[in-house]
Amino acid sequence: MNKVLDVDGGRTMNISTLDSERLYNSFLSGAHEVIKNKNSLNEINVFPVADGDTGSNLSSTMHAIIMDAKISGSVKETMNSIADAALTGARGNSGIIIAQYINGIFLSLMDDEMITISSFAETVKNAVPYAYQAISNPVEGTIITVIREWADAVYSHKDLSATFSELFSKSLITANKSLEATTSRLKVLQDSKVVDSGAKGFVYFLQGFATFLHTGKLDLKVSEEQEDLSFNEELIHGQGEIRHRYCTEALLSADSIDLEALRSELALYGDSLIVAGNNHKARIHIHANAPEQVFQVLRKKGIILQQKADDMIRQNESAFDRKYAIALITDSIADVPQEILDRYQVHMLPLNLNFDNTSYLDKVTMTPELFYPLLEVAVEYPKSSQPNPIIVEKYLETVLAHYDQVIVVTVAKEQSGTNSVFRNAVSKKLREGKKIAVIDSKRNSGAQGLLVMKAAEMIAAGTPFDEIVSAIEKLRDRTNIFVSVNNLKYMVRSGRLSKVSGMAAMSINLKPVVSIDAEGKGSIAEKAFSEKGNEKKLFRLLGKINTQEKVTRYAIVHANNPEKAEVYRKRSVALLGKEPEYIMNISTIVGMSAGVGTVAISYMCEEEL
């Protein structure tokens, strides 16, 4: 919606009090100003890590205010709505700091019907400690400094300003000076010749807030042209050191949350820790190498309403250290080791696993090592779900910001809606100069992983885009998987097999070898009635394939059964004359259907392409 609304009849510039409506509209104006300048904030993001998403995170935080905050009968209730919306939508280090500062404003606000210049100054100054308390290790020379120095300026000018417009005009001078000074206060900013991106976002917010107070007009137009707050910035920053891989966030709800105790407990798992909120709702931000450990702590504290874990290493590489001209994306159903993903800079989108009333991220916030023991005692069996279309669109947009060519290899569309979600996202994001191919692997697990690995190798070898797509589409018909299923109860519990059919099969001790047909659907390749018979028939199938087509590479995946995987490795080496490309634990989403103890061999026949 591109329009300017005159919501106060031009009277706002002379006011000395804020009612609910003016307070609300001022926040909306500030939020829109941040959103308008999202891209410029992303470009200068070097602290705490150069992952290029500060603008996106602040934009998400502000969008939540716009969408969810409501005008109420009193300024206190309106401020409560704004604070709750900000906390719920907060993303990223700076987004959560601003949300906590807004929460501090709410908590410091008196119950008066109107906000005066004096009470406003008292409130914004008293809210500063809330922002500091949320951060485990506040770093001066960043957004927190600009917030504090602006609040001090507001307080010092409260008795010298007749109107809110005058108060903001004076205090913004201090805010801009404080922002400009961030470059010299922090070495990483000085080296990159930029100001702190989070602090700059906060100043944009103040400018938008002040614009409404001065004009009474709400500018809802989001322009491609960004207002200049550059201070002669040069976008030359490169890859910084990333000690903890994942920017991990959560929104926690509970009857009683001890923020300080939670902060102390989570400090063990990473850095850049922020715990913001109140005793009923908390927004957590932490940079961690093991996000799953963070969420194991949180699942015991209350209900996890939201979660994310962004791969900052891959984000940083995309922006500053790309190895190849073509980006490769896959989903977490593809079982391929992290070492290979890192070697070829492959982007992996984690799919959703719904477990214990929480939607976890496959392989990231819920790993196989944690999942399978929990699966055995689960009262309600977990379910998987396709990725949220909006998340996929944003994910794709982030990659397209740095690449002109993108290849996506998804799990079989017959098994998941992931392929369709990516195709829909591409139709919305495709623009001139960009080339994107979404390939239905018609496979899953290790078979999909081998296709991803092959595509990555071809990209690294400099193979042209169209040749890679054509080769992978041909190879998927010569790539498959044999799964040794020894207990059908998991297929029954997951709904992959009806209870009646499952019970009948289990009554005769059926232990099938499962594969995937040409369209990507699961199929029974062989039937056995003992574990030994199952293994024998699986290797008979593998031997037949090797004789007919020559297996050129293979991988072994398992669901928490490394012992049996090693047995399969020895038999495979004897049969095929080569070691597997890798052995790894299977995706939690695949494993919940195949079951604990499952072992599978995926293979590829690359000759005669």
N, C-alpha and C positions, 0 to 999 in steps of 0.2 A: 504494500500500500504506500504509494508515493504522494504524500500530501502534507501540508502544514496546517495544523488546527489552531485557531485562535480561541483558546479555551478560557481565557481570563479577560477578554475584552480590552487588552492593552493596559490593564490597570496594575499589573503585577510589579512593575518597576518601582512603584512608590510605596510598596507595602512594608510594614514593620512587624507583621505577624504572619504565621503560616497556619492555615486550617488544614483539615484532612485532604481536601481536594488539591490544594496547591502543593502540599507535601508530596502527595502521590504523583502529580504531574511533573514535579521537579525531578523525582527519581526516574520517571520514565524518560524524560529528556536526557538525563545523564546516561541512562542505559543505551539509548539510541546512538548517542555520540560515540560510545565505546564500540558498538557493533559496526558503525560506519567505518571505523578505523582499524578493523580487525587485521587486515592484511599487513599494514605497516607495522603493527605490533609483532606479528609473527616473524617478520623479516629481521628484526633487531633482537630477537630472543637469544641471549647467550647465558643467562643466569636463572636458576642454579645450574641448568644444563642447556646446551644449545640444541634444543629439540624442535624449535620453530613452531610452538603451539600456544604461546601465551595469549595471543590475540584470539585464537579459537576458544580457549578456555574461558577467558573473560567474556567473550561474546555469549558463550553458553550460560554463564552465570547471569548476565544481564537479560538474556532472552527469558530466563525463568522468572525474573522480576516482572517483565512486561506481560508474560502470559498468565502468571499465577497470583500476583499481588492484587488486592482489592481495596477500594475505598470503603472505610467503615465510619461509624458515627463519631468516633473520637480519633484524635491524632495518635494516641497510644495504640489503639486497635489497628489503625491503618499501618503504623510502623511495625507492629507485630506481624502483619500480613506480608509486608515487604521483606522483613528479616527472615521469616520462615521460607519465603520463596527463594531468596538469595541462598540460604543454607541448603535447601533441597537441590537447587540447580548448580551450586558451586562446583567448578572444576579447576584443577591445576593449583599450583602453589599460590599464585597471586589472586585467583578467583576465590579461594577459600579464605585468604587473609582479608579481602574486601568484604566477603560475606560475614566473617566474624566481627569485623569493625561495624558493619551495619547492625549485626545482632547486639553489639555493645551499645550502639546508639539507642536501640529499643530498650535495653535493660536500664540505661541511664536516664531515659526520658521520664519526665514527671507526667502525672495524669491530668494535666491541665487541658482545657478545651482548645487553646491556641499555643503555638510555639512563638515566643518572643525572641528578639535578637539575643538578649541576655541568656535566656534558657537554652537556646540553640547552641550558643558558644560553650556554655557549661556542659551540655550533653556531648558534643563532639570531642571535647577535651577529656571528659570522663570515660569515653568509649575507647580511648587509645590503649589503656592497659589490657582490655579484653583482647585486642588484636595481638599484643605482645605475648600474653599468656598462652595463646593458642599455638605459638611457634616454639618448638623445643630448643632451637638455637637461632634467635633473631640475628640477622646480619644487617648492620647499619650500612647506609649508602644504597638502600634498595627501597621498595615500596613502603616498608614500615617506617622508614625515616621521613619520607615525603608526607605520609599520613600524619605523623606526629608534629612535624614542623608546620604543616598547614593548619592543624587543629590549634596549635599554640598561637598562630597568627590570627585566627578567627577570634580566639579569646582575648588577645591583646587589642583588637580593633572593635570589640563589642560596644564599648562606651563612646567610640568615636564615629560610629556609623548610624545614620538615621534610618536607612532602609536595608533590606536584605541584599538588594542589588549592589549597594555601596559596600557592604560587608564582604561580598564575594569578590568584587573587583579588587579590593585591597588584599585580601588573603590569597587570591590567585597569583599575585605578583610573587609572594613568598613561595607558593607551591611550584611555580615555574622555575624559580631560582634553585629550589631544592632539587627539582628534577634534573636540571642542567648539571648540578654538582655531583650527581650520582656517578657520572663518568670518571671523575677524578677520585672518588671515594673508594671505588672497588677496582682492583687491578684487572680483572677479566673484562670489565667494561671499558677501562682505559685502553687496554690492548686492542680491543675491537672498535674503539672510537664510537661507542653508542651509549645512550642513556639506558637505565634499567627499564625493560619493557613493561613490567608490571606497574612500576611507578608512573610511567607514561600513560598507561591505561587508566590509572586512578585520576590523573590530571585531566584526561579527556572526559572522564565522568564528571569532574567538578565543572569543567567548561560547559558541558551540556546542562547541568543543574543550574548554573548561573545564567545561561541563555534564557531558560524559561522564566526565571525570576526577573530578568530584565525586560523581556518582551511579552510574556504571557502567552507565547505561542509554542506549540508542541510540534517540532519538526520530525516527521516520521519517515522522511525520505532517506534511503540508504544509498549514498552516492559512491561511485567508483573512485572519485577524486577525494583524497584524504587531506584533512587540514594539516598544515605544516607545524609540527612540534619537533622538528628534527634536530635542532642544535648542531647542524653540520655533521650529521652522522654519516659514516662510511660503512657500507655493508660488506666488510672484509673478514668478518669473524669466521674461524674455521672450527674444526672438530675439537671439542673440549674433552677433558677426562670425565668418564662416566663410571663412578664406582659402584653404583647400584642400577641395575638394568631397567626395572619397571617402575614407571610412575603409577603408583597404586592408590586408588581412592575408594571410599565406601561411604554410604549413608546408613547410619545405624539408628534404630528406634528401640526404645526400652522404657520400662516404667521408671527406672532410676539409673542414670549413668554417672559414674564418678569420672569426670573428664581428666582429672589429674592422675588418678590411678591408671586409667586407660593409656594416657600419654606415657607414663613410666614403663608400662608393660610392653608397649609397641616400640619403644625406643631401642629395644634389643635387635630389631629386625631391619634397620636401615637408617637413612638420614632424611633431611628435609621434612621432618615430621611436623604436621600441624593437626591438632585435634580441636575443632571448633564446635560451638553449639551450646546446648544446655543439658539439663538432666533428663530430658525426654528424647532429644534428637541430637546426634553428633555427626559431623562431617569429618572424615579422616583422610589425610593425604600423607603419603610416605613414599620415598624412593627405596625400593627393596629388590633384592636378588631372588627372593623366594616369596612371592605374593601369597602363595597357598598357606604359608605359615601365619601370615597376618590375618587371613580370613578364618583360620582355625581358632585364633584368639577371639575374633569378633563374633563368630557363630555361637559362642558360649555367653556372650554379653547381651544379646538381644536379637532382633530381627534385622537382617541385612536387606535394606530396601533397594540399594543400588550398589554397583561395583564396576570398576574398570581397572585395567592394568595395561598401560601403553608401553610398548617396547621402545625405549628412548635411544638405544643403540641403533636400531634400524632407522628411526626417525632422523637421527643425527647423520648417519651414513647417507641417507637419501638427499639431505640438504647440502652436505659438505664433502662427502667422500664416496661418491658413486663409483663402483667398479665398471659398470656396464651401462649401455644406452637403453637397454630393455629391462623393465621391472617385471619380476615374476611374483605372482600372488597365488597362494593356495589357502585352503581352510584346514582346521586342526584335525579333521578326519584323516588327512594324509599322514601316515606314520613314516616320518623321515627325521633322523636325529638333528638336534639343535646344532651340532657341529657342522653338518652339511648346509643347513639353512644359513648359518653365519658365514661359511666359506663363500657361498654364492649370493649373499645378501637377499635371500628369499623372504618375502613378506608373508606372514601367516596370520590369518584372521581366526581367532578362537571362536568356536561355536558355543551355544548355550546348553548347559546341563542343569536341569531343574531338580534340586535335591534339598530336602529338609526346608521346604518353603522358600528356598533361595535359588536364584539363577546364577550359577557359577560359570566361569569361563574355562572351557576344556583345555587341559594341559597348562593353564596359567594360574588361575586361582583354585583349581581343583586338579591335582595330578593323580596319575594312576597309583602311585605309591600310597597316597592317602585314601583314594577312593575305594579300592577293592576291599580293604578291611571294613570300611564303613558300610559297604554294600551288603555284607553278610548279616548285618544287624539292622538294616533299614526296615522301618515299619511300613513306610510308603515307598514303593519302588520309584527310583528316579526316572525322569523323562528328558528327552532332548527336544530342542526346538530350533527352527531355522533362525538365522540372524535377523535382527531388526533392520528393516530396509533403510531407515534413516542412518543407522550406524554404518551400514555398508556404503551408503552414499558418501558419508563423511570420510570413511576410510579410503575410498577410491579417490575422493577429491584431494586428500593429503598426498597420495602417491602421485597423482597427475600434476601436482604442483611442481614436481621435480623431474618427471619423466614424460616423454612424448610417445613412448611405445610401452604398452603393458600387456602381458599375457597372464590370464587367470586360468588355473587348472582346479576344477572343483570336484567334489565327491559326486558320484553318479546321481543324476537328477531323478532317477527311479527310486532312490533311497532318501533323498532330502530335497527341500525346496531351495537350497543354497544356490544352485546354478541359476534358477529363475530370478532370485533376488539380485544376484550380480548382473544378470542380463538387463533387468529393469533399471538398475543403478547406472549401467553403462549408457542406456538410451537417454538418460537424463543428463549425464555428465559429459558425454562425447561432444567434442567441439573441434573446430578447425585446427588442423596441425597435430591432432592426437590420433593414435592408432591403438585400438584395444581389441583383443580377442578373448572370448570366454569359452573355454574348452570343457565340455562334459567328459570327464575321464572315464565314465561308465564303470568305474571301479571304486574301491575304498581302501582304507587302511594301508598296508604295505604295498599293494599293487598301485594305488594312487601315489604313494610315496616314491616308488621307482620311476613313475612318469614325471613327477616333479623334479626328481634328481636328474633325469635325462634332459629335460628342458633346461635346467640350470646349467648343465655342462655345455649344451649347444649355445646358450647365450654367452657363456664365458669364452667359447671358441670363436665367437664373432659371426655365427651363422645368421643369415638374414631372417627377419621377423616371419615372413610368410613360409619360409622353409621349415622353421621350427614348428609352427602351427600345423602344417601338413604332416610332418614327421610324427608328432605326438598323436595326432588323430589316427594315423595308421598304426602306431605302436600300441594303442590301447586295445586293439584286437589281438595283439600278440603278448599281452600282459595280463596276468590274472593272479588269483590267490586260492590256496587250498587251506581250509580252516578245520582243524581237528576239534570237534565239539564232543566233549565227554559227558556233559550234564545239561540236559535240555530245560532244566528248571528256570534258568536265566532267560531263555527265549520265551518261556511261558509267562514269567513275571513281567517281562518288558513288553509283552503284547505282540512279539514277532511271530509267535506260534499260539494258536488257540488253546485254551485250557483243556478242552476235550481231546484234541489231537495230541497235545503234549503229554497228557496223562497216559494215553494209549501207547504212545511211542516209548515213554519211560517204563511202562509195564513190561515191555519186551526188551528193555535195556538197549534201546537204539542209540548208537553213537555215530552220527553221520559225519561225512566229510562234506563241508559246504563250500561252494564256489560261487561265481557270478556269471550269469549268462551274457549273451552278446548285447542285450539292451541295458544291462546294469542291475538286473534284479538278482537277488539271492536264489541259489538253486542247490539241490542236493546232488553232489557228484558221485558219491558212493555211500553205501549203508554198511555199517558194521555193528557187531553186538558185544564187542569187548574193546578195551583200550588198546590192546595189542593188535587186534584186527583192524581197528581204526587207523593206527599208525602204518600198518602194512599196506592198506589200500591207498593211503595218502601218498606214500612213496612209490607205489606202483603207478599212480597217476602222473607223478612228477617225472618218473623214468620214461613213461610213454611220451610225454611232451618233449623231453630232452632228445629222445630218439627221432621224433618226427620233425622237430623244429629247431633244436639246439638252444638250450637255455644259456644266455650270455651273461646274465646277472640275476641274483636273487637276494632276498632279505628274509629274516625271521623275526616275527613279532609275537609277543605273548602277553597274557594278562596275569602278571605277578607269578610267573612260573619259569624263572631262569634255569632251573634244573632240567626241566623237560626241553626247554629251548636249546640247551647245550647238547642233549641227546640228539635232537633234530639236526643240529649243526654238524655233528660227527657223521650222521647218516648222509646228510646232504653233500658233504665234502667227498665222502666215499663214492657217492653216486655221480656227482657232477664234476668232480675234479677241481673244485675251486671253493674258496671261502666266501661266505655271504658278504654283501656290501655292508650290512650292519645287522645287529640284533638289538631290539628295543622293546620297551613296554608299550602296549597297545593303547590307542586313544580311549579315554574313559567312556566316550559315547558308543564306540564300537564294542568295548569290553562289557558294558552293562547288558548287551544283548547276547554276545558270544559266551560270556560268563567267566568267572575267576578260574584260572588254570588253563584256559584256552591257549593253544599254540598254533600259529599259521605260517605257511611259507608262501611268499609272493615271488613271482618270477617274471622275467622279460626275455623275449626272443627277438634280438635286434637285426638278425641277418635278413637279407632279401627285402629290404624296405623299398 
